[in-house]
């Protein structure tokens, strides 16, 4: 079995362990009073949990949540900002820089990492550190990087109780991973990977599924080494749709994936149907992917889970090992001055 498939099968257990780690962490809640905003700092797979956290909590959180991908923090960050410094390896240079920036502004920082330089800095600076299991590709550690943030926000009183939704989400993931790992029964993940093989991929999703759309795009890039893009509705109806007015040969190389929510807004539903009808004869094909689950947390994770399986099956069908990232490694060596 490919190593990535094993990570995917173990994903529900990873989520359970991540919740246990965050619940058991001896955080001093009094250090985190008067929080006015939350900023999640990370890159790549380490930022993915922040994207979903923002999508999930945007209608509920008592303070705004933003994801920061870069070396410096926004100007508003200060003593009333909670900064999650997320680096699975602990050596992500952008996150380490943002950590130092937050420290210089007296931001309240919580780090999540498996070790590395970030762990060393937290221990030196007296910063709260949640240490998670190491040795995996960062994109395979979504549970470790998402659920501790959600659990800690709950413990700090910045969001309401989440135990029931988390329980439903993990149970749903157990069912889905069993389905997607099946070699004998109908397997939606394999079916989609077979349809889209050899195509350029374009993901369309409603705004509240933005975190999922980013994940689908990134997983195709890293796991499948496939060109993929994403856009959000209704925004793309106000600009990008004009691209399709012209008949270009390259358009037939695109396969469209519409991410759908089983409780989506009626106007969004109509926009998706109309958009599909406009584009269906211009592209190679269209696939709708509908969330599964009752609560929003469960529905979002159902789409995240499916992206992992589809992109991995697509890689294997293309004789690609989804685990190595040779171009990322090459770039890091060159940045470090190692040719």
C-alpha positions in Angstrom: 0.0 0.0 0.0 1.2 3.5 -0.8 2.3 5.4 2.3 -0.2 8.3 1.6 -3.2 5.8 1.5 -2.2 4.6 4.9 -2.2 8.2 6.2 -5.7 8.7 4.7 -7.1 5.6 6.3 -5.7 6.7 9.7 -7.2 10.2 9.4 -10.2 9.8 11.7 -7.9 8.4 14.4 -5.6 11.4 13.9 -8.5 13.8 14.5 -9.4 12.0 17.7 -5.9 12.2 18.9 -5.6 15.9 18.0 -8.7 16.7 20.1 -7.3 14.7 23.1 -4.0 16.6 22.9 -5.8 20.0 22.9 -8.2 19.1 25.6 -5.4 17.8 27.8 -3.0 20.7 27.3 -2.6 22.7 30.5 -3.2 26.1 29.1 -3.5 29.1 31.4 -6.7 30.7 30.2 -6.1 33.9 32.2 -3.2 34.7 29.7 -5.7 35.0 26.9 -8.2 37.6 28.1 -9.5 40.5 25.8 -8.8 38.8 22.5 -10.0 41.1 19.7 -8.9 39.0 16.7 -7.3 35.6 15.8 -4.5 35.3 13.2 -3.4 31.9 11.9 0.2 31.9 10.6 1.3 29.1 8.3 2.2 28.0 4.8 1.1 25.1 2.6 -0.3 22.1 4.5 0.3 23.9 7.8 -2.0 26.8 6.7 -4.9 24.5 5.5 -6.4 24.2 8.9 -6.6 28.0 9.2 -8.5 28.2 5.9 -11.1 25.8 7.1 -11.2 27.4 10.6 -12.1 30.7 9.0 -14.7 29.2 6.7 -16.3 27.2 9.5 -16.4 30.0 12.1 -17.0 33.1 10.0 -20.7 33.2 11.0 -20.2 32.4 14.6 -16.8 33.5 16.1 -16.9 36.4 18.5 -13.8 37.8 16.9 -12.5 37.9 13.2 -10.2 35.1 12.1 -7.6 35.6 9.4 -5.0 33.4 7.8 -1.5 35.0 7.4 0.8 33.5 4.7 4.0 35.5 4.8 6.9 36.8 6.8 5.2 39.7 8.6 1.9 40.1 10.5 -0.8 42.7 9.7 -0.3 46.1 11.4 -3.3 45.6 13.7 -1.7 42.6 15.5 -0.9 43.5 19.1 -1.4 42.4 22.7 -5.1 41.7 22.0 -4.4 39.4 19.1 -4.3 35.6 19.5 -1.7 34.3 17.0 -1.6 30.6 16.1 1.9 29.8 14.8 1.5 26.7 12.8 4.5 24.8 11.3 4.3 21.1 11.1 8.1 20.8 10.7 8.8 23.7 13.0 11.2 25.1 10.4 9.0 27.0 8.0 10.9 30.3 7.6 7.8 32.5 6.9 6.1 31.2 10.1 9.2 31.6 12.2 9.5 35.2 11.0 5.8 35.9 11.8 6.3 34.3 15.2 9.1 36.7 16.0 7.0 39.6 14.7 4.1 38.6 16.9 6.5 38.2 19.9 7.8 41.8 19.4 4.3 43.1 19.5 3.3 41.2 22.6 0.7 39.1 20.8 -0.7 36.1 22.6 0.9 33.2 20.7 0.1 29.5 20.7 2.3 27.3 18.5 1.4 23.9 17.0 4.3 21.9 15.7 6.1 18.5 15.7 9.4 20.1 16.7 12.2 22.0 14.9 13.2 25.6 15.5 9.6 26.7 16.5 9.6 24.3 19.4 13.0 25.6 20.5 11.9 29.2 20.4 8.7 28.5 22.3 10.6 26.8 25.0 13.0 29.7 25.3 10.3 32.4 25.2 7.8 30.7 27.5 5.2 30.4 24.7 2.4 27.8 24.8 3.3 24.9 22.6 1.2 21.9 21.5 3.5 19.3 20.2 2.1 16.8 17.7 3.3 13.6 16.1 6.1 14.1 13.6 7.4 12.3 10.5 4.5 12.8 8.1 4.0 15.0 5.1 2.4 18.3 6.4 -0.6 17.9 4.1 -1.3 14.5 5.7 -1.6 16.1 9.1 -4.8 18.2 8.6 -6.4 16.8 11.8 -3.4 17.6 14.0 -3.3 21.2 12.7 -7.1 22.0 12.7 -8.7 20.4 15.7 -6.3 21.8 18.3 -7.1 25.3 17.2 -10.8 24.7 17.3 -10.6 23.0 20.7 -8.5 25.8 22.2 -10.8 28.5 20.9 -13.6 26.7 22.6 -11.6 26.5 25.9 -10.9 30.2 25.7 -14.6 31.0 25.3 -14.2 32.5 21.8 -16.6 30.0 20.2 -19.4 27.9 21.7 -19.4 24.2 22.7 -18.1 21.9 19.9 -18.0 18.5 21.4 -21.2 17.2 19.6 -20.1 18.6 16.2 -16.6 17.1 16.6 -18.0 13.7 17.5 -20.3 13.7 14.5 -17.5 14.8 12.2 -15.2 12.0 13.3 -17.9 9.4 13.0 -18.7 10.7 9.5 -15.0 10.6 8.5 -14.8 7.0 9.7 -17.6 6.0 7.3 -16.2 8.0 4.4 -12.7 6.7 4.8 -14.0 3.1 4.8 -15.9 3.8 1.6 -13.0 5.5 -0.1 -10.5 2.8 0.8 -12.8 0.1 -0.6 -11.3 -2.0 -3.4 -14.5 -4.0 -4.1 -17.5 -1.6 -3.7 -18.4 1.5 -5.7 -15.8 4.1 -4.7 -16.6 7.8 -5.5 -13.1 9.0 -5.0 -11.7 6.5 -7.6 -14.6 7.3 -10.0 -13.8 11.0 -9.9 -10.0 10.5 -10.3 -10.7 8.3 -13.4 -12.9 11.0 -14.9 -10.5 13.9 -14.4 -7.2 12.1 -15.3 -5.2 14.0 -18.0 -7.2 17.3 -17.6 -6.5 20.7 -16.3 -8.7 21.2 -13.2 -10.8 24.1 -12.2 -12.7 24.1 -8.9 -15.7 26.3 -8.3 -17.2 26.6 -4.9 -19.5 28.9 -2.9 -17.8 31.4 -0.6 -18.4 29.5 2.6 -16.6 26.5 1.1 -13.5 28.6 0.4 -11.3 26.6 2.8 -12.3 23.4 1.0 -11.7 24.8 -2.5 -8.1 25.8 -1.4 -7.5 22.3 -0.1 -8.8 20.6 -3.3 -6.5 22.9 -5.4 -3.4 22.3 -3.2 -3.9 18.6 -2.9 -4.1 18.2 -6.7 -0.9 20.3 -6.9 1.1 18.4 -4.3 -0.3 14.8 -4.4 -1.1 14.5 -8.1 1.4 17.1 -9.5 -1.6 18.3 -11.5 -2.4 21.9 -12.6 -5.5 23.1 -10.7 -7.1 26.4 -10.0 -10.1 27.5 -8.0 -12.6 30.4 -7.9 -15.5 31.2 -5.6 -19.2 31.9 -6.3 -20.9 34.3 -6.6 -17.7 36.4 -7.2 -16.7 34.5 -10.4 -20.1 35.3 -11.9 -19.1 39.0 -11.8 -15.8 38.6 -13.7 -14.3 35.2 -14.5 -17.3 33.9 -16.4 -16.5 36.4 -19.2 -13.4 34.4 -20.0 -15.7 31.7 -21.3 -17.3 34.0 -23.9 -14.4 33.2 -26.3 -14.1 29.8 -27.9 -10.5 28.7 -27.2 -9.0 25.3 -27.8 -7.4 25.2 -24.3 -10.9 25.3 -22.7 -11.6 21.8 -23.8 -8.7 20.6 -21.6 -10.4 21.8 -18.4 -12.5 19.6 -16.2 -14.8 21.5 -13.8 -15.4 20.4 -10.2 -18.3 22.2 -8.5 -18.0 21.8 -4.7 -21.6 21.8 -3.3 -23.0 22.0 0.2 -26.1 19.8 1.0 -27.5 22.9 2.8 -26.4 25.5 0.3 -28.1 28.9 -0.2 -30.9 28.7 -2.8 -29.5 31.6 -4.8 -26.1 29.9 -4.9 -27.8 26.7 -6.1 -29.4 28.6 -8.9 -26.1 30.3 -9.8 -24.3 26.9 -10.0 -27.0 25.4 -12.2 -27.0 28.4 -14.6 -23.2 28.6 -14.6 -23.0 24.9 -15.5 -25.5 25.2 -18.3 -23.4 28.1 -19.8 -20.1 26.2 -19.6 -21.0 22.6 -20.1 -20.3 22.6 -23.9 -17.1 24.5 -23.5 -15.1 22.1 -21.3 -14.1 18.4 -21.1 -16.6 17.6 -18.4 -18.2 18.7 -15.1 -18.4 16.9 -11.8 -20.5 18.0 -8.8 -19.2 17.0 -5.4 -21.7 17.3 -2.6 -20.9 17.5 1.1 -22.1 14.8 3.5 -23.0 15.2 7.1 -25.5 17.2 9.2 -23.5 19.9 11.0 -21.3 22.4 9.1 -18.1 21.0 10.6 -18.9 17.5 9.4 -19.9 18.7 5.9 -16.7 20.7 5.5 -14.6 17.8 6.5 -16.4 15.5 4.2 -15.2 17.6 1.3 -11.6 17.9 2.7 -11.5 14.1 3.1 -12.7 13.5 -0.4 -10.1 15.9 -1.9 -7.3 13.8 -0.2 -8.5 10.5 -1.6 -9.3 11.8 -5.1 -5.9 13.5 -5.5 -4.1 10.4 -4.2 -5.9 8.1 -6.5 -5.2 10.4 -9.4 -1.5 10.4 -8.6 -1.4 6.6 -8.4 -3.4 6.2 -11.6 -0.8 8.5 -13.3 2.1 6.4 -11.8 3.1 9.2 -9.5 4.1 8.7 -5.9 2.0 11.3 -4.0 4.3 11.6 -1.0 7.5 13.2 -2.4 7.5 16.9 -3.3 10.7 17.3 -5.4 10.1 20.8 -6.6 9.4 22.1 -3.2 12.5 20.4 -1.9 14.5 21.9 -4.8 13.3 25.4 -4.0 14.1 25.1 -0.3 17.7 23.9 -1.1 18.2 26.9 -3.4 16.8 29.3 -0.8 19.2 27.8 1.7 22.1 28.4 -0.8 22.5 24.6 -1.5 22.6 24.0 -5.2 
